[in-house]
Amino acid sequence: MIVASVSLGSFWALQQWLTSRAGIMMAYRLQKITFAQIMNQDLSFFANYNTGELTTALTSNIAIIQDSVSSPLAQAFKGLLKV
C-alpha cells in the first residue's frame, strides 16, 4: 500500500514536471519566433506601436499561451492513467 502511494506520488510529480517543461519550452520557442518577427519589421512599424506595448504583449500573451498549453497536457496525462 505504501509502495503504491509512493509510486503514484512520484509519477504525479514527474507528470507535473513534464507538462510544465513542455509548456515552458513551447512558450520559449514562440517568444523567440515572435521577437524575431518584430525585429524584422520596418521602422514605420515602430512609429505606429509603442515599444512598451510590444514588450507587454510579448510577455503577457506568451504567459497566457503557456498556461493554456500546460493545463491540457496535464489533463491528457490524467486521462491516459485512467484507461
C-alpha positions, 0 to 999 in steps of 0.5 A: 500500500505504501509502495503504491502511494509512493509510486503514484506520488512520484509519477504525479510529480514527474507528470507535473514536471513534464507538462510544465517543461513542455509548456515552458519550452513551447512558450520559449520557442514562440517568444523567440519566433515572435521577437524575431518577427518584430525585429524584422519589421520596418521602422514605420512599424515602430512609429505606429506601436509603442515599444512598451506595448510590444514588450507587454504583449510579448510577455503577457500573451506568451504567459497566457499561451503557456498556461493554456498549453500546460493545463491540457497536457496535464489533463491528457496525462490524467486521462491516459492513467485512467484507461 
